[in-house]
Amino acid sequence: MAKSLADISKDMKQIDFCTLVTHAPGGTIGARPMSNNSEVDFDGDSWFFTYEDRQMVADIERDANVGLTYLGSAGLKGVLGAPGQYIHVEGKAQVIRDKARFAEHWTTSLDRWFPQGVDTPGMVMLQVTAGRIHYWDGEDEGEVSLPDRKVWTEGP
């Protein structure tokens, strides 16, 4: 049975980290782990905090097309028998430097990486707006498209 955006949101809450994939210099691919805020319901937008001087920020400012890959706790067991949970989000990212926007998405769990909270020098927030979501859970696979979003026609 096809999943809805609400189903995907529920699945994503169970996954602690994702991999953010960007277009790096020279046509290469960049990938790095990012913490998923399970306190937020996924509505098609994902939010991540990082530092301005990270390569991913330069990658996104050069090419906003990104991917987010989530792997549920079953890991390779999903491939070998027990159902796993795999979600891939295709979308566009933008870099946000507005502290008021930081506060809207801040949780105390971020204090570990950003000790001065929303006032941490050099901190930025990444917003990834999904256009298409692919999923596989060992029993079902499919795609959720978000055609009403402007992600595919208007860049950040």
Secondary structure, DSSP 8 states (H G I E B T S, - for coil): ----HHHHHHHHTT--EEEEEEE-GGG-EEEEEEE--TTS--SSEEEEEEETTSHHHHHHHH--EEEEEEE-TTTTHHHHTS---EEEEEEEEEEE--HHHHHHH--GGGGGT-TTGGG-TTEEEEEEEEEEEEEE-SS-EEEEE-TTSGGGT---
